[in-house]
Amino acid sequence: MGREDHKYIFVLGGVMSGVGKGVVASSIGLLLQQKGYPVNLVKIDPYLNVDAGTMNPTEHGETFVLRSGLETDQDMGNYERFLNRDLSNQDYMTSGMVYRSVIERERALGYGGKCVETIPHVRDEILNRIEASAVGNDSRVSIIEIGGTVGDFQNALFIEAARVLKMQRPDDVLFVMVSYLPVPGTLGEMKTKPTQSAVRALNSYGVQPDFIVARSTHEIDEKRKEKLAISCSVRPDRIIAAPDIKSIYEVPLNFEREHLDKLLLDALRLPEKNKSTLAAWKKFVTAATNVKAKEVHIAIVGKYFDTGDFVLSDAYLSVIEAIKFSAAKLNRKPKISWVNAKDLSAEGGSASGGRKGGASAAAALAKFDGIIVPGGFGETGIEGKIKAIQLAREKKIPYFGLCYGMQLMVVEYARNVLGIKDAHTTEIKKTAADPVVDVMLEQKKHIADNKYGGTMRLGVYPCYLKKGTTARAAYKKELVEERHRHRYEINPKYIKQLEDAGLVFSGTSPDSILMEIAELPKSVHPFMLGTQFHPELQARPLAPHPLFTEFLKAAITRKKK
């Protein structure tokens, strides 16, 4: 399989999910890339969905859209941010994709009349996809993250594929288990038993981990390293400490201190081409974790927060990270507050992270230096978002609307500036008397046929920027490319009315039919801008997005005043 000299690192999870396999995989990729080796990162999601586009954000987190338009898991966003480059469709895989390919091939007699089986046909499809990603990226090392936790029924087939690859190429394949070591408060000591059990579960698949990344609230000590080494048959120096830290971007630096990059190269029998040059990364981390930096207080008005008694921020992960990158560039510390739009919808609702009561919406939101309304779908909380937008416009609080946040910005302007009281989006009110936002023409048949998965306007599209606008000044160029994920657009029938009333459409499609950016002039508002696209998807630690940076500049100016 693949080139004879190609190397593979599989990253698996033990004990529980959510302990950072994606960050570990991203960090390994960054370290090996800095060592001079071309790498590619692959995310395997074991669910039967063909892609991540139809899943509820409160259950699965953010849907990250690739340049191609493929809707993927949020870990793909981490991969792009750490490697500072775009990924392709070949770098993402789900059980749904794999099974659909096998079935379509069988229907086309691609197996020559054989009885198609899970083993070997589905397993081999997995291996073929791993190879295709390596070839497509022309990489030297593939880092493959297998979603879920060891012991899950859903990911067993992917681990089996990895086992077969290890059997075929014992010197070219490594397994890294990311496992959690709890420190129960009543006991006060780190416990290794859950990880021992996870390793035994992995052994039952015929797989032995080569490295264990010890995730915990504390740094693993030498005594417990020795205990894990004996119990799990892993060398003590290959048990890597991964304690909780302030920022995920510190992880590569921690791994470098643990010599993980050198240990991996040694295990793969690869020479160390050059010394790691993480200078730019270290500079970013220093700025991003500077506790002495002045704060800038940003409200994110959304609706994907409800998960029992807890607040879920993963639904807006890329937005949060984009804020961090621009804040670090400006030497500021962002303080982000979650404002539940469902509470704002009711008169007297509060901006206290979803808890009702207390100050009015206006009084609570007015304290912020800037307000963001991110993307989303559906009716829930829509009037609360519109209230927040109206407040930002009238009180001249810097406002940044992303996708739905731009559409609702236009609805608010039509209602409260143009006096079109029935202005609405047909996504919410199909019979709206004034559909200021309407479904795109090519999308109507998809909706009528209940074809929702992978049918939106997805991926990169060009956008032309008008001279003399905030957007043009931020980007410093006329043509940009940004990633989209939506079905609805500003209705062309209302554009002249809106422009005559002072709203500026500063970014448009090349044919000037689709409105991509709406804003108010600087003479009217310090920063009131919305984008039909999702700029957060292209923000990187070493390349902050210019629109987020301009938004934060305006927020900082407001704070000073």
C-alpha positions in Angstrom: 0.0 0.0 0.0 1.4 3.4 -1.0 5.0 4.3 -1.4 7.5 1.9 0.2 9.0 4.6 2.4 5.7 6.2 3.5 5.0 6.3 7.3 1.7 6.2 9.2 0.7 7.4 12.7 -2.7 6.4 14.0 -4.1 8.5 16.9 -6.8 6.7 19.0 -8.7 7.6 22.2 -8.9 5.7 25.5 -11.1 6.0 28.5 -13.4 8.8 27.3 -14.1 11.1 24.4 -13.3 14.8 24.2 -9.8 14.7 25.7 -8.1 16.2 22.6 -7.2 13.6 20.0 -7.7 16.2 17.3 -5.3 18.6 19.1 -2.8 15.8 19.6 -2.9 14.9 15.9 -2.7 18.5 14.9 0.3 19.1 17.2 2.1 16.0 15.9 1.5 17.3 12.3 2.9 20.7 13.2 6.0 19.3 14.9 6.9 16.9 12.0 6.2 19.6 9.5 8.6 21.8 11.3 11.2 19.0 11.2 11.1 19.2 7.4 8.7 16.3 6.6 5.6 16.9 4.4 2.6 15.5 6.4 -1.0 15.0 5.8 -3.7 14.7 8.4 -6.8 12.5 8.1 -9.9 12.5 10.3 -12.0 9.4 10.4 -15.5 9.8 11.9 -17.2 6.4 12.5 -20.8 7.7 12.2 -23.0 6.7 9.2 -23.7 10.2 8.1 -22.1 10.8 4.8 -20.8 14.2 6.1 -21.2 16.4 9.1 -23.6 18.8 7.5 -26.9 17.5 8.8 -25.9 17.0 12.4 -27.1 19.1 15.3 -24.4 21.5 16.5 -25.4 21.1 20.2 -24.7 17.3 19.9 -21.7 17.2 17.6 -20.3 20.7 17.6 -19.4 23.0 14.7 -19.6 21.9 11.1 -16.3 22.9 9.4 -16.5 23.6 5.7 -13.5 22.9 3.5 -12.5 25.0 0.6 -14.1 22.4 -1.7 -17.4 22.7 0.2 -17.3 19.4 2.0 -18.9 19.7 5.4 -16.7 18.0 8.0 -16.0 17.6 11.7 -14.6 20.5 13.7 -11.2 18.7 14.1 -10.6 19.5 10.4 -10.6 23.1 11.4 -7.8 22.4 14.0 -5.8 20.6 11.4 -6.0 23.6 9.0 -5.2 26.1 11.8 -2.2 24.1 13.1 -0.7 23.3 9.6 -1.6 26.7 8.3 -2.9 25.3 5.0 -6.1 24.2 3.3 -7.2 20.5 3.5 -9.0 18.5 0.8 -11.9 16.0 0.6 -9.3 13.2 0.6 -8.4 14.1 4.2 -11.8 13.3 5.7 -13.7 10.0 6.0 -16.9 8.8 7.6 -18.4 5.3 7.8 -21.2 6.7 5.6 -18.7 7.7 2.9 -17.0 4.3 3.0 -20.1 2.2 2.9 -21.7 4.3 0.2 -18.6 3.9 -2.0 -18.6 0.1 -1.5 -22.3 -0.2 -2.3 -22.1 2.1 -5.4 -19.2 0.0 -6.6 -21.1 -3.2 -6.0 -24.2 -1.8 -7.9 -21.9 -1.1 -10.9 -20.5 -4.6 -10.8 -17.2 -3.3 -9.6 -16.5 -6.4 -7.6 -17.0 -8.8 -10.5 -20.0 -10.6 -9.1 -18.2 -11.5 -5.8 -20.1 -11.7 -2.5 -19.2 -8.2 -1.0 -18.2 -8.5 2.7 -17.2 -6.1 5.4 -13.9 -8.0 5.5 -12.1 -7.5 3.1 -14.0 -5.1 0.9 -15.1 -2.3 3.4 -11.8 -2.6 5.2 -9.9 -2.3 1.9 -11.9 0.8 1.0 -10.7 2.4 4.2 -7.1 1.6 3.4 -7.5 2.8 -0.2 -8.8 6.2 1.1 -5.9 6.5 3.5 -3.5 5.9 0.7 -5.3 8.3 -1.6 -4.9 11.1 1.0 -1.2 10.4 1.2 -0.7 10.4 -2.6 -2.9 13.4 -3.0 -0.9 15.5 -0.5 2.4 14.0 -1.7 3.3 13.6 2.0 6.0 11.6 3.8 4.0 10.9 7.0 0.2 10.4 7.3 -1.4 11.2 10.7 -4.8 9.5 11.0 -7.1 10.3 13.8 -9.7 7.6 14.4 -12.8 9.1 16.1 -14.5 7.7 19.2 -12.9 5.7 22.0 -11.4 2.2 22.0 -14.1 -0.2 22.8 -16.7 1.6 20.7 -18.5 -0.8 18.3 -18.6 2.0 15.6 -14.8 2.5 15.1 -13.7 -1.2 15.4 -13.5 -1.6 11.6 -11.2 1.4 11.2 -8.9 0.0 14.0 -8.9 -3.3 12.2 -7.8 -1.6 9.0 -5.0 0.1 10.9 -4.0 -3.3 12.4 -3.7 -4.9 9.0 -1.6 -2.0 7.8 0.7 -2.5 10.8 0.9 -6.2 10.0 1.9 -5.5 6.4 4.4 -2.8 7.3 5.5 -3.2 10.9 8.3 -0.6 10.6 6.1 2.1 9.0 3.1 2.3 11.4 2.8 3.7 14.9 -0.1 3.9 17.3 -0.6 6.8 19.7 -3.3 6.4 22.3 -4.6 9.6 23.9 -6.0 8.5 27.3 -7.3 10.2 30.3 -5.9 9.8 33.8 -8.4 11.1 36.4 -7.4 12.7 39.7 -10.5 12.1 41.9 -10.9 14.9 44.4 -11.6 12.6 47.3 -8.5 10.6 46.6 -6.1 13.3 45.6 -3.9 11.1 43.4 -3.7 10.3 39.7 -5.2 6.9 38.8 -3.7 4.8 35.9 -6.2 1.9 36.0 -8.7 3.3 33.4 -5.8 3.7 31.0 -4.5 0.2 31.7 -8.0 -1.1 30.9 -8.2 1.0 27.7 -4.8 -0.4 26.5 -6.0 -4.0 27.2 -9.2 -3.2 25.2 -6.9 -2.1 22.3 -4.8 -5.2 22.7 -7.9 -7.3 22.2 -8.1 -5.8 18.7 -4.6 -7.1 18.0 -3.1 -3.6 18.4 -0.4 -2.4 20.8 0.1 1.3 21.4 3.6 2.6 20.8 3.0 5.9 22.6 0.5 7.0 25.3 -0.4 10.7 25.6 -1.4 11.1 29.3 -4.2 13.6 29.4 -5.0 14.8 32.9 -5.6 17.9 35.1 -2.0 17.4 36.2 1.3 16.4 34.7 2.0 12.7 35.0 4.9 11.9 37.4 7.7 9.4 36.9 6.2 6.9 39.3 3.0 6.6 37.2 4.9 6.6 34.0 6.7 3.6 35.3 3.5 2.0 36.4 1.9 2.5 32.9 5.0 1.3 31.2 5.0 -2.0 33.1 1.3 -2.5 32.8 0.9 -1.4 29.2 4.3 -2.5 27.7 5.1 1.0 26.5 8.5 2.5 27.1 8.5 5.1 29.9 10.0 7.8 27.6 7.1 7.2 25.2 4.5 8.1 27.8 4.0 11.8 27.1 2.6 14.3 29.7 -0.4 16.3 28.5 -1.7 18.3 31.5 -4.5 20.8 31.2 -3.2 24.2 29.9 -4.5 27.6 29.2 -4.5 27.3 25.4 -4.5 24.3 23.0 -1.8 26.1 21.0 0.6 25.4 23.8 0.3 21.7 23.2 3.0 21.5 20.4 5.4 23.4 22.7 4.7 21.0 25.6 5.3 18.0 23.2 8.5 19.6 22.0 9.7 19.8 25.6 8.8 16.1 26.0 10.9 15.4 22.8 7.8 13.8 21.2 9.0 14.9 17.7 12.4 13.2 18.1 10.9 10.1 19.6 8.4 9.7 16.8 11.1 10.2 14.1 13.2 7.6 15.9 10.4 5.1 16.1 9.6 5.6 12.4 13.3 5.3 11.5 13.4 8.7 10.0 16.4 11.1 10.3 16.0 14.5 11.9 16.2 16.7 8.8 16.4 20.1 10.6 15.9 21.6 14.1 12.4 22.6 14.8 11.7 26.3 14.0 8.6 27.1 16.1 9.7 30.7 16.6 6.6 32.2 14.9 4.3 29.8 16.8 5.9 30.6 20.1 5.5 34.3 19.4 1.8 33.8 18.8 1.3 31.6 21.9 3.1 34.2 24.0 0.7 36.9 22.8 -2.4 34.7 23.1 -1.6 33.7 26.7 -0.4 37.1 27.9 -2.3 37.6 31.2 -1.3 41.2 31.4 -2.9 42.1 28.1 -5.9 44.5 28.3 -9.3 42.8 27.9 -11.8 43.4 25.1 -15.2 42.2 26.0 -17.2 40.5 23.2 -20.7 39.1 23.3 -21.6 36.2 21.0 -25.4 36.1 20.6 -26.3 32.6 19.5 -28.7 29.7 20.2 -26.7 26.5 20.1 -25.9 26.6 23.8 -28.3 24.1 25.4 -26.8 20.9 26.6 -28.4 20.1 29.9 -27.1 22.4 32.6 -23.9 23.2 30.7 -23.0 25.7 28.0 -21.6 24.3 24.8 -19.2 26.6 22.9 -18.1 24.0 20.3 -20.9 25.0 18.0 -19.1 28.3 17.5 -15.5 27.0 17.7 -14.1 28.7 14.6 -15.6 32.0 15.6 -14.0 31.8 19.1 -10.6 30.9 17.6 -10.8 33.7 15.0 -11.4 36.2 17.8 -8.3 34.8 19.7 -6.0 35.1 16.7 -6.9 38.7 16.0 -6.8 39.6 19.7 -3.3 38.2 20.0 -2.2 40.2 16.9 -3.6 43.4 18.7 -2.1 42.4 22.0 -5.4 42.1 23.7 -7.1 39.4 25.8 -10.6 38.5 24.6 -13.3 38.0 27.2 -16.2 36.2 25.5 -19.7 36.1 26.9 -22.4 33.7 25.7 -25.7 35.5 25.2 -28.6 33.1 24.6 -30.8 34.6 21.8 -33.8 32.6 23.1 -33.7 34.6 26.3 -33.3 37.9 24.5 -36.4 37.1 22.5 -38.5 37.7 25.6 -38.8 41.2 26.9 -36.6 41.6 29.9 -34.4 38.6 29.1 -30.8 38.8 30.2 -27.4 38.5 28.6 -26.1 36.3 31.4 -25.2 33.2 29.5 -28.7 31.8 29.3 -30.0 32.6 32.8 -33.2 34.5 32.8 -34.0 37.5 34.9 -31.9 40.5 36.0 -31.1 43.4 33.7 -32.9 44.1 30.5 -31.5 43.0 27.2 -30.5 46.5 26.3 -28.8 47.2 29.6 -26.9 43.9 29.6 -25.7 44.1 26.0 -24.7 47.8 26.1 -21.8 46.9 28.4 -20.0 44.9 25.7 -17.2 46.3 23.5 -18.5 44.4 20.5 -21.3 42.0 19.5 -21.2 39.1 17.1 -24.2 37.2 15.7 -22.8 34.0 14.2 -24.3 31.6 11.7 -27.2 29.4 12.4 -30.5 28.0 11.1 -34.1 28.1 12.0 -36.6 30.2 14.0 -35.4 29.8 17.6 -34.1 33.0 19.1 -34.4 35.0 15.9 -36.2 38.0 17.4 -33.6 38.1 20.2 -30.8 38.3 17.6 -32.7 41.1 15.8 -33.0 43.0 19.1 -29.3 42.6 19.7 -28.5 43.9 16.2 -30.9 46.9 16.6 -29.1 47.8 19.9 -25.7 47.5 18.3 -26.8 49.8 15.4 -28.5 52.4 17.6 -25.9 52.5 20.4 -23.0 52.3 17.9 -21.6 49.2 19.4 -19.2 47.4 17.0 -21.2 44.6 15.3 -20.1 41.7 13.2 -22.7 39.4 11.6 -21.7 36.1 10.1 -24.0 34.5 7.5 -27.3 34.5 9.3 -26.0 37.4 11.3 -25.7 39.4 8.0 -29.2 38.4 6.8 -30.8 39.4 10.1 -28.8 42.7 10.1 -30.5 43.5 6.7 -33.9 42.4 8.1 -33.4 44.7 11.1 -32.4 47.6 8.9 -35.4 47.1 6.6 -37.8 47.0 9.6 -36.4 49.8 11.7 -34.8 52.2 9.2 -36.8 51.7 6.0 -40.0 51.2 8.1 -40.9 47.9 6.3 -42.5 46.4 9.4 -43.2 43.0 7.8 -39.6 42.5 6.5 -38.4 39.0 7.2 -36.6 36.0 5.9 -38.5 33.2 4.1 -36.5 30.7 6.0 -38.6 31.6 9.0 -41.8 33.0 7.4 -42.4 31.5 4.0 -45.4 33.8 3.3 -43.6 37.0 4.4 -45.2 40.1 2.8 -41.7 41.6 2.4 -39.1 38.8 2.0 -36.0 40.8 2.3 -34.1 37.6 2.6 -35.2 34.8 0.3 -34.2 31.3 -0.7 -31.7 31.1 -3.6 -33.4 30.1 -6.8 -31.4 26.9 -7.3 -32.1 25.9 -3.7 -35.9 25.8 -4.1 -36.0 22.4 -5.8 -33.7 20.9 -3.1 -36.0 22.0 -0.4 -39.1 20.8 -2.3 -37.5 17.4 -2.7 -36.2 17.3 0.9 -32.6 17.2 -0.3 -30.8 18.9 2.6 -27.5 17.1 2.9 -24.6 18.6 0.9 -26.9 20.8 -1.2 -26.3 24.3 0.2 -24.1 26.9 -1.4 -20.9 25.4 -0.1 -17.2 26.2 -0.3 -15.1 29.0 -1.8 -16.6 31.7 -4.0 -15.1 34.9 -5.2 -16.2 38.3 -3.9 -15.4 41.7 -5.3 -15.0 44.6 -2.8 -16.0 48.2 -3.4 -13.5 51.0 -3.0 -13.9 53.3 0.0 -15.5 50.7 2.2 -14.6 49.1 5.5 -14.3 45.7 3.9 -11.9 46.9 1.1 -9.8 48.7 3.7 -9.6 45.6 5.9 -8.6 43.2 3.1 -6.5 45.8 1.2 -7.4 44.2 -2.2 -10.3 44.1 -4.6 -10.9 40.3 -5.0 -11.1 37.8 -2.2 -12.3 34.2 -1.9 -14.3 33.0 1.1 -16.1 29.9 2.2 -19.9 29.7 2.2 -22.6 27.6 3.8 -26.2 28.8 3.2 -29.4 28.6 1.2 -30.7 32.1 1.5 -29.6 35.4 0.1 -30.5 39.1 0.2 -33.5 39.5 -2.1 -32.4 41.5 -5.2 -35.8 43.2 -5.2 -35.0 45.2 -2.1 -31.3 46.1 -2.8 -32.0 49.6 -4.2 -34.3 50.5 -1.4 -31.7 49.4 1.2 -28.9 51.2 -0.6 -31.0 54.4 -0.9 -31.5 54.2 2.9 -27.8 54.1 3.6 -26.9 50.4 3.7 -23.8 49.7 1.7 -23.3 46.3 -0.1 -19.5 46.5 -0.1 -18.9 42.9 -1.4 -20.7 41.2 -4.3 -20.4 38.2 -6.5 -18.5 38.8 -9.8 -21.9 39.2 -11.6 -23.1 41.6 -8.9 -26.2 39.5 -8.3 -25.4 38.1 -4.9 -24.7 40.5 -1.9 -21.7 39.1 0.0 -21.0 41.9 2.5 -23.3 44.6 4.0 -22.0 47.5 6.1 -22.7 51.0 7.3 -20.3 53.8 6.4 -17.7 54.7 9.1 -19.4 58.2 9.2 -22.5 56.5 10.5 -21.2 53.7 12.6 -17.8 52.7 13.9 -18.2 49.1 12.6 -21.4 47.6 11.5 -20.7 44.8 9.0 -22.1 41.5 8.0 -20.8 38.8 5.7 -22.8 36.2 3.8 -19.8 33.9 4.0 -18.0 32.5 7.0 -14.6 34.3 7.4 -13.9 32.4 10.6 -13.2 29.3 8.6 -10.1 30.8 7.1 -8.7 32.5 10.2 -5.3 31.0 11.3 -3.0 31.6 14.3 -0.3 32.9 12.1 -2.7 34.6 9.7 -5.6 36.3 11.5 -8.6 37.2 9.4 -8.6 40.9 8.5 -12.3 41.4 9.2 -12.1 40.0 12.7 -9.0 42.2 13.3 -10.9 45.3 12.1 -13.9 44.4 14.2 -11.7 44.0 17.3 -9.9 47.3 16.6 -13.3 49.0 16.6 -14.2 47.2 19.9 -10.9 48.3 21.5 -11.6 51.9 20.4 -15.0 51.8 22.0 -13.5 50.4 25.2 -11.0 53.3 25.4 -13.9 55.8 25.0 
